[in-house]
């Protein structure tokens, strides 16, 4: 019998809480901490379920061999122990851990494996560069807070599956190797060895496949899907991610939204014990932009914009009057309690919005003795009083005013709203405010490409009253699209889908495709529409983002077991990396390295 077989675990650490005092258990895990008092050695043993104190004491039955082992133990050694569960003395109770009222007196111990000193402490709240954590991700995942996040991920996906199963959905898989499409983000391409010069694409989503499943009569489909997008990365994006993909037939938008609210309510309650109120608020896209400058506004705090154009257009301030005359907007944002901001602090806010294309900000500081402003000479006291009243500003508040065309002023002021709320700590991380944003623009005009592009994807159904405008005024068409927003993040996006060939062809034409181009790329879908396609729609939820928000993660990387960096690099596996020439030859590929830029001072 080998040493490793000698002690086979019978209980997890958490299970010791249900064990009778004096009962024998065999535990296994990692050494969290060791304290040597000569004749007695205390060891904190950690497994996935928690931490328990082990006692090595020859006077209480620990074998001589095990006392020698206790002397050798160091942090992160893997050990197995046999011992008795006993109650701690009253003055030795540790209220910081779940097992703090008991301990295990060891009789026998085995070192399963030794360990080098880790590059950071295996504990919560460590202050270490994230690149080190990602380089040693297998150690980072040992930390209790990361294990809690991974268990939360498991619970969320489990609850989603249980709800959808109960609602009659069928879980199905769709291909990972598929066809590259011209719309949306850039595809990751996979060269074909057996068809030289041809490529598969990794799916950005299972969109077309799930629509074909509706045509196939499956009616209710879901999938926990891996998706891939070769796009510039941000803190809340990853090149590969997981989404809960859902599609239904014969269901209205309102019915689908209600069902999804019920699912989220169940998930939050079962995974985190949090009760979510339903129904969620609905807000059209245009209203969200006008009030908050964002299509995913955080409603945990107010700070809605106030339109003051009708007040300031009668002032002597030429900047405001010119903007209004040109069809622009003048919007005010109240920053609570910031009336005493210094000139430099206000200038910093102006610099912030300039990065969003806004040339400047006007400001009015509201004091007990009246409003003060650098632009006061252009306004009467009555006009200033009207602005303060319209904004419902109180003494101590700072009114910030943006004037520009809507596509500049609204997003800039929206970003400023988020920045100020963060600085003022207005957003409670323990509050969850949900919102449906609806009626998005179907298309947006891309100046660089010189054509319209789909705001969601090219299979989104227009509002029925706007269908005819696809041919005459594509930029005015609204979509039957809807996003579920939580605390300033989009956690799910969906739409009712085009299910008629004539409408889909009009959509492709609005996107600038010739009939031949449309058929070359999507002929299989257009042909499929000829065989009785039911009305259908769906939604996809960002699982990683939901976990980040529910688990109070600092970034999306905290909710993924093995994430990439902001530059798309896997520091642990050192990917992406070069491959051997022989592999390239098999794929009929040759790598052309980009030319290095020559400094301008070199001739």
C-alpha positions in Angstrom: 0.0 0.0 0.0 1.4 3.4 -1.0 1.7 6.4 1.2 -0.9 8.3 -0.9 -3.4 5.4 -0.5 -2.9 5.3 3.2 -5.1 8.3 4.0 -8.1 8.7 1.7 -10.2 11.8 2.4 -13.5 11.1 4.1 -14.7 14.7 4.8 -14.3 18.2 3.4 -13.4 20.9 5.9 -17.0 22.2 5.8 -18.3 18.8 6.5 -16.5 18.7 9.9 -19.2 21.0 11.2 -21.7 18.2 11.1 -19.4 15.7 12.7 -19.9 14.6 16.4 -17.2 15.6 18.8 -14.7 12.8 19.1 -15.5 11.3 15.7 -12.5 10.4 13.4 -12.1 12.1 10.0 -9.6 12.1 7.3 -9.0 15.6 5.7 -6.8 16.7 2.8 -5.8 20.1 1.5 -3.2 22.8 1.5 -1.3 24.3 4.4 -2.5 27.9 4.8 -0.5 28.7 7.9 1.8 26.9 10.4 2.5 28.0 14.0 5.1 26.1 16.0 5.0 26.2 19.8 7.6 23.5 20.4 5.7 20.5 21.7 2.5 21.6 19.9 2.2 22.7 16.3 -0.9 24.4 14.9 -1.7 24.2 11.2 -4.5 25.8 9.3 -5.7 23.4 6.6 -7.5 24.8 3.6 -9.6 23.1 1.0 -12.2 24.5 -1.4 -14.9 24.5 1.3 -13.0 26.4 4.0 -10.3 26.4 6.7 -9.9 24.3 9.8 -7.3 24.2 12.5 -5.2 21.1 12.9 -3.4 20.3 16.2 -0.2 18.2 16.2 0.4 17.3 19.9 2.2 14.1 21.0 0.5 14.4 24.4 -2.9 14.2 22.7 -2.2 11.2 20.5 -0.2 12.5 17.5 2.2 9.8 16.3 6.0 10.4 16.4 6.2 10.2 12.6 3.5 12.8 12.3 5.2 15.2 14.7 8.3 15.0 12.4 6.0 15.8 9.5 4.5 18.7 11.3 8.0 20.1 11.7 8.5 19.9 7.9 5.2 21.5 6.8 5.3 24.9 5.0 2.7 27.0 3.3 1.0 25.4 0.3 2.3 21.9 1.1 -0.4 19.3 0.2 -1.2 17.1 3.2 -3.6 14.4 4.3 -4.4 13.9 8.0 -6.3 11.5 10.2 -7.6 12.9 13.5 -10.5 13.5 15.9 -12.8 16.5 15.8 -12.9 18.2 19.2 -14.4 21.4 20.6 -12.0 24.3 21.1 -11.5 25.8 24.5 -13.7 28.9 25.1 -10.8 31.3 24.9 -9.5 29.7 21.7 -12.6 30.1 19.6 -11.9 31.9 16.3 -15.1 33.8 15.1 -13.4 34.7 11.8 -13.8 31.2 10.2 -16.8 29.0 10.0 -15.0 26.1 11.8 -13.8 28.4 14.6 -15.4 26.5 17.4 -13.7 23.2 16.6 -10.3 21.8 15.7 -8.9 18.4 14.6 -6.3 16.7 16.8 -4.1 14.8 14.3 -3.1 11.2 14.9 -1.5 10.5 11.5 -0.3 12.8 8.7 1.1 12.3 5.1 2.8 14.9 3.0 1.3 14.4 -0.5 3.5 17.1 -2.1 5.8 19.9 -1.2 5.6 23.4 -2.6 7.8 26.4 -3.4 7.1 29.7 -1.8 4.3 31.2 -3.9 4.9 34.7 -5.5 2.0 36.1 -3.4 -0.1 35.1 -0.4 -2.9 32.7 -0.9 -5.5 34.9 0.8 -8.1 37.5 0.2 -7.4 41.2 -0.4 -3.8 40.8 -1.7 -2.0 43.9 -3.1 -0.1 42.5 -6.1 0.2 43.4 -9.7 -2.5 41.7 -11.8 0.0 40.5 -14.3 1.6 38.4 -11.6 -1.8 37.0 -10.6 -2.4 36.1 -14.3 1.0 34.6 -14.7 0.4 32.3 -11.8 -3.4 32.0 -12.3 -3.5 28.4 -10.9 -2.3 29.9 -7.6 -4.6 33.0 -7.8 -7.5 30.6 -8.2 -6.6 29.0 -4.8 -7.5 32.2 -3.0 -10.9 32.0 -1.2 -12.3 35.1 -3.0 -11.5 33.7 -6.4 -12.9 30.3 -5.4 -16.1 32.0 -4.3 -16.3 33.8 -7.7 -15.9 30.5 -9.5 -18.6 28.8 -7.3 -20.8 31.8 -8.0 -20.3 31.2 -11.7 -21.3 27.6 -11.3 -24.4 28.5 -9.3 -25.5 31.2 -11.8 -25.2 28.8 -14.8 -26.9 26.0 -12.9 -29.8 28.3 -12.0 -30.2 29.5 -15.6 -30.3 25.9 -16.9 -32.8 24.8 -14.3 -35.2 27.7 -15.1 -35.0 27.2 -18.9 -35.4 23.5 -18.6 -38.5 24.1 -16.5 -39.9 26.4 -19.2 -39.5 23.8 -22.0 -36.3 25.0 -23.6 -33.9 22.5 -25.3 -30.2 22.9 -24.8 -28.4 22.5 -28.2 -24.9 23.0 -29.5 -24.0 25.0 -32.6 -20.7 24.9 -34.5 -17.5 26.5 -33.4 -15.9 26.3 -36.9 -18.2 28.4 -39.1 -18.4 30.9 -42.0 -17.0 34.4 -41.7 -19.6 37.2 -42.1 -18.9 40.8 -43.0 -20.9 42.5 -40.3 -20.1 43.2 -36.6 -16.6 42.8 -35.0 -13.7 41.2 -36.7 -13.6 37.4 -36.9 -10.9 35.1 -35.6 -10.0 33.1 -38.7 -9.0 29.4 -38.8 -7.2 28.2 -41.9 -8.3 25.0 -43.5 -5.5 22.4 -44.2 -7.6 20.4 -46.6 -9.0 23.4 -48.5 -5.9 25.5 -49.1 -6.6 29.3 -49.1 -10.0 28.9 -47.4 -10.8 29.7 -43.8 -13.3 29.0 -41.1 -14.3 31.7 -38.6 -14.8 31.3 -34.9 -18.4 32.4 -34.0 -19.0 35.9 -32.6 -22.3 34.4 -31.5 -24.5 31.5 -32.6 -26.9 34.1 -34.1 -27.7 32.5 -37.5 -27.6 29.0 -36.2 -30.2 29.7 -33.5 -32.5 31.4 -36.1 -32.1 28.3 -38.3 -33.1 26.2 -35.3 -36.3 28.2 -35.0 -36.9 27.4 -38.7 -36.3 23.8 -37.9 -39.2 23.8 -35.4 -37.2 23.6 -32.1 -39.3 26.6 -30.8 -37.3 27.1 -27.6 -33.5 26.8 -27.6 -30.7 27.8 -25.3 -27.0 27.3 -25.1 -24.1 28.3 -22.8 -22.0 29.4 -25.7 -18.4 30.3 -26.2 -18.0 33.3 -28.5 -15.0 35.0 -30.0 -14.4 38.6 -31.2 -11.2 40.0 -32.5 -11.7 43.5 -31.4 -9.8 46.2 -29.5 -10.1 45.2 -25.8 -11.3 47.2 -22.9 -11.6 46.5 -19.1 -15.0 44.9 -19.6 -14.2 42.9 -22.8 -12.4 39.7 -23.5 -11.5 38.1 -26.9 -13.4 34.9 -25.9 -16.3 35.0 -23.5 -19.4 33.0 -22.5 -22.9 34.0 -23.2 -26.3 32.4 -22.4 -27.9 32.3 -25.8 -31.7 32.0 -26.0 -34.1 31.9 -28.9 -37.9 31.4 -29.0 -40.7 31.1 -31.6 -44.2 32.5 -31.4 -43.5 34.7 -28.5 -43.9 38.5 -28.3 -41.2 40.8 -27.2 -43.1 41.7 -24.1 -43.6 38.0 -23.2 -40.0 37.2 -23.8 -38.9 40.1 -21.6 -41.2 39.0 -18.8 -39.8 35.5 -18.9 -36.2 36.8 -18.8 -37.0 38.9 -15.8 -38.3 35.8 -14.0 -35.1 34.0 -14.9 -32.9 36.7 -13.6 -35.0 36.9 -10.4 -34.5 33.2 -9.9 -30.8 33.3 -10.6 -30.1 36.2 -8.2 -32.1 34.5 -5.4 -30.7 31.0 -5.8 -27.1 32.0 -6.6 -26.7 34.9 -4.2 -29.8 35.2 -1.9 -30.7 38.5 -3.5 -34.4 39.4 -4.2 -34.9 41.3 -7.4 -38.1 43.3 -7.9 -40.0 42.8 -11.2 -41.2 44.0 -13.6 -38.1 46.0 -14.7 -38.4 49.6 -15.8 -38.7 50.1 -19.6 -37.1 53.1 -21.3 -36.8 53.9 -25.0 -33.3 54.5 -26.4 -34.0 58.1 -27.2 -35.2 58.8 -23.7 -32.1 57.1 -22.2 -29.8 59.2 -24.3 -31.7 62.5 -23.5 -31.8 61.9 -19.8 -28.5 60.1 -19.1 -26.3 60.3 -22.3 -26.0 56.5 -22.3 -27.9 53.5 -23.7 -27.0 51.7 -20.5 -27.6 54.2 -17.7 -26.9 53.4 -14.1 -30.1 54.1 -12.2 -28.7 53.6 -8.7 -28.4 57.4 -8.6 -30.4 60.1 -10.3 -28.4 63.0 -11.9 -30.7 63.1 -15.0 -30.0 65.8 -17.5 -32.2 68.9 -17.6 -33.0 70.5 -21.0 -32.6 74.3 -20.4 -32.6 75.4 -24.1 -35.9 77.2 -23.8 -34.4 79.3 -20.9 -31.0 80.1 -22.3 -32.1 80.9 -25.9 -33.4 84.2 -24.6 -30.1 85.1 -22.9 -27.3 87.2 -24.3 -24.9 84.2 -24.3 -24.0 83.7 -27.9 -22.5 80.2 -27.6 -25.8 78.8 -26.3 -27.9 80.7 -28.9 -25.7 79.6 -31.8 -25.9 75.9 -30.7 -29.7 76.1 -30.4 -30.0 77.8 -33.8 -27.9 75.0 -35.4 -30.2 72.4 -34.0 -28.0 71.4 -31.0 -29.0 70.9 -27.4 -28.2 72.7 -24.1 -28.3 70.2 -21.2 -27.5 70.7 -17.5 -26.2 68.2 -15.0 -26.3 68.8 -11.3 -23.3 67.7 -9.3 -24.5 67.5 -5.7 -22.3 69.2 -3.1 -19.6 70.5 -5.5 -20.4 74.2 -5.5 -17.1 74.9 -3.8 -15.0 73.2 -6.5 -11.9 75.2 -7.2 -11.1 76.7 -10.6 -8.6 73.9 -11.3 -11.1 71.2 -10.3 -13.6 72.7 -12.8 -10.9 72.9 -15.4 -10.2 69.2 -14.9 -13.8 68.4 -15.7 -13.6 70.5 -18.8 -10.5 68.5 -19.9 -12.4 65.3 -19.2 -15.3 66.1 -21.5 -13.0 67.4 -24.2 -11.8 63.9 -24.7 -15.3 63.1 -25.8 -15.4 65.9 -28.3 -17.1 68.5 -26.2 -15.4 71.9 -26.5 -16.2 73.2 -23.0 -18.6 73.3 -20.0 -20.4 76.2 -18.4 -20.9 76.1 -14.7 -23.1 77.7 -12.1 -22.3 77.3 -8.4 -25.3 77.5 -6.2 -24.6 79.2 -2.8 -26.9 80.3 0.0 -26.5 83.9 -1.2 -27.3 83.0 -4.8 -25.8 81.5 -7.9 -22.3 82.4 -9.0 -20.9 81.8 -12.5 -18.3 82.9 -15.0 -21.1 83.5 -17.5 -23.4 85.5 -15.1 -23.0 88.7 -17.1 -24.9 87.2 -20.0 -27.9 86.3 -17.9 -30.5 88.2 -15.8 -31.1 87.2 -12.2 -34.5 85.8 -13.3 -32.9 83.6 -16.0 -30.4 82.2 -13.5 -33.2 81.6 -11.0 -35.1 79.7 -13.7 -32.1 77.5 -14.5 -31.6 76.7 -10.8 -35.3 76.0 -10.4 -35.5 73.8 -13.5 -32.5 71.8 -12.3 -33.9 71.5 -8.7 -30.5 72.5 -7.5 -29.9 73.2 -3.9 -27.4 75.4 -2.1 -24.0 73.6 -2.3 -24.7 72.1 -5.8 -22.7 72.7 -9.0 -24.6 72.9 -12.3 -22.6 71.9 -15.3 -23.9 72.8 -18.7 -23.0 71.3 -22.1 -24.0 72.8 -25.4 -23.3 71.0 -28.7 -25.0 68.8 -31.3 -26.7 65.8 -29.5 -24.3 63.1 -30.7 -21.4 65.1 -28.9 -23.1 66.7 -25.9 -25.1 63.7 -24.7 -22.4 61.0 -24.5 -19.8 63.5 -23.1 -22.2 64.6 -20.3 -23.1 61.0 -19.8 -19.5 60.0 -19.2 -19.1 63.0 -16.8 -22.2 61.8 -14.9 -20.6 58.4 -14.4 -17.2 60.0 -13.4 -18.8 62.3 -10.8 -21.0 59.5 -9.4 -17.9 57.4 -8.8 -16.0 60.2 -7.2 -19.0 61.0 -4.9 -19.6 57.3 -4.2 -23.2 57.6 -5.2 -23.5 54.0 -6.5 -24.1 51.4 -3.7 -22.5 48.1 -4.8 -25.1 46.2 -2.9 -28.0 47.7 -4.8 -29.1 46.2 -8.2 -31.1 48.4 -10.5 -32.4 46.7 -13.7 -33.7 48.4 -16.8 -34.8 47.5 -20.3 -33.6 49.9 -23.0 -35.8 49.5 -26.1 -36.4 50.9 -29.6 -32.8 51.3 -30.6 -31.9 52.8 -34.0 -31.7 49.9 -36.5 -28.8 51.4 -38.5 -26.1 54.0 -38.1 -24.2 55.7 -40.8 -20.5 55.0 -41.0 -18.7 58.0 -42.4 -15.5 56.1 -43.1 -17.2 53.3 -44.9 -19.7 55.6 -46.6 -22.7 53.3 -45.8 -25.1 52.3 -43.1 -24.1 49.6 -40.7 -26.3 47.5 -38.3 -26.3 48.8 -34.8 -27.1 45.4 -33.4 -26.8 42.9 -36.2 -28.4 42.7 -39.7 -31.0 40.1 -38.7 -32.9 42.5 -36.4 -36.5 43.2 -37.2 -37.5 46.9 -37.6 -40.5 48.2 -35.8 -43.4 47.3 -38.0 -44.4 50.9 -38.6 -40.9 51.6 -39.8 -40.4 48.7 -42.2 -41.2 50.7 -45.3 -38.5 53.3 -44.3 -35.8 50.7 -44.9 -36.0 51.6 -48.6 -36.6 55.4 -48.2 -35.0 56.6 -45.0 -32.9 53.8 -43.4 -31.3 56.1 -40.8 -34.8 56.8 -39.3 -35.7 53.1 -38.8 -36.1 51.9 -35.2 -35.4 48.3 -34.2 -37.4 45.8 -32.3 -34.3 45.5 -30.1 -33.9 45.5 -26.3 -31.0 45.5 -23.9 -31.2 44.4 -20.2 -29.1 46.9 -18.2 -27.8 46.5 -14.7 -26.0 49.2 -12.8 -24.6 50.9 -15.9 -23.7 47.7 -17.7 -25.4 45.9 -20.5 -25.8 42.3 -19.3 -28.1 41.1 -22.1 -29.0 42.1 -25.6 -31.6 40.8 -28.0 -34.2 41.5 -30.6 -37.1 40.1 -32.6 -35.7 38.7 -35.8 -36.4 39.2 -39.4 -38.2 36.1 -40.6 -39.3 37.2 -44.1 -37.1 37.1 -47.2 -38.3 40.4 -48.6 -37.6 42.3 -45.4 -34.2 40.6 -45.1 -33.3 41.6 -48.6 -34.4 45.2 -48.0 -32.1 45.1 -44.9 -29.1 43.9 -46.9 -29.8 46.6 -49.5 -29.9 49.3 -46.8 -26.5 48.0 -45.7 -25.1 48.6 -49.2 -25.0 44.9 -50.3 -25.9 44.2 -54.0 -28.3 41.3 -54.4 -25.3 39.2 -55.6 -23.2 40.1 -52.5 -26.1 39.4 -50.1 -26.7 36.0 -51.7 -23.0 35.1 -51.7 -22.8 35.7 -48.0 -26.3 34.7 -46.8 -27.9 32.8 -49.5 -28.5 29.8 -47.3 -30.5 32.0 -44.9 -32.5 33.7 -47.6 -33.3 30.3 -49.1 -34.3 29.0 -45.7 -36.9 31.8 -45.3 -38.7 30.3 -48.3 -39.7 27.2 -46.2 -42.1 28.6 -43.5 -40.0 30.5 -41.0 -41.9 31.3 -37.8 -41.8 34.7 -36.1 -39.0 34.5 -33.5 -36.7 36.4 -31.3 -34.2 36.0 -28.6 -31.6 37.4 -26.3 -28.0 36.6 -25.2 -26.7 37.3 -21.7 -23.1 38.0 -20.9 -22.4 35.4 -18.2 -19.0 36.8 -17.3 -20.4 40.3 -16.8 -23.3 39.1 -14.6 -20.8 37.2 -12.4 -18.6 40.3 -12.2 -21.5 42.5 -11.0 -23.0 40.0 -8.7 -19.7 39.0 -7.1 -18.4 42.6 -6.8 -15.5 41.8 -9.1 -13.1 44.6 -10.0 -12.9 43.6 -13.6 -14.3 41.0 -16.0 -11.1 39.0 -15.6 -12.2 38.2 -12.0 -15.1 36.2 -13.2 -13.2 34.0 -15.7 -11.0 31.1 -14.7 -8.3 31.7 -17.3 -8.8 35.2 -18.8 -6.6 37.2 -21.2 -5.0 40.6 -20.5 -6.3 43.9 -21.9 -4.0 43.3 -24.9 -5.4 39.8 -25.5 -2.5 37.9 -24.1 -2.5 34.7 -21.9 0.4 35.4 -19.6 0.3 31.9 -18.1 0.4 29.9 -21.4 2.3 32.6 -23.3 -0.3 32.9 -26.0 -0.5 33.9 -28.8 2.8 32.6 -29.9 4.7 31.8 -33.0 4.3 28.3 -34.6 6.8 26.1 -36.4 7.3 26.6 -40.2 6.2 23.1 -40.7 2.8 23.9 -39.3 2.5 26.9 -41.6 3.4 24.8 -44.6 0.7 22.3 -43.8 -1.8 25.1 -43.8 -0.3 26.7 -47.0 0.4 29.9 -45.1 3.3 32.3 -45.0 3.6 35.0 -42.3 4.3 38.5 -43.5 5.7 40.5 -40.6 4.6 44.2 -40.4 7.4 46.6 -41.3 9.0 48.4 -38.4 8.6 52.1 -38.4 11.8 54.1 -38.9 12.2 57.0 -36.5 11.8 60.4 -38.3 15.3 61.5 -37.3 16.9 58.5 -39.0 17.9 59.0 -42.7 
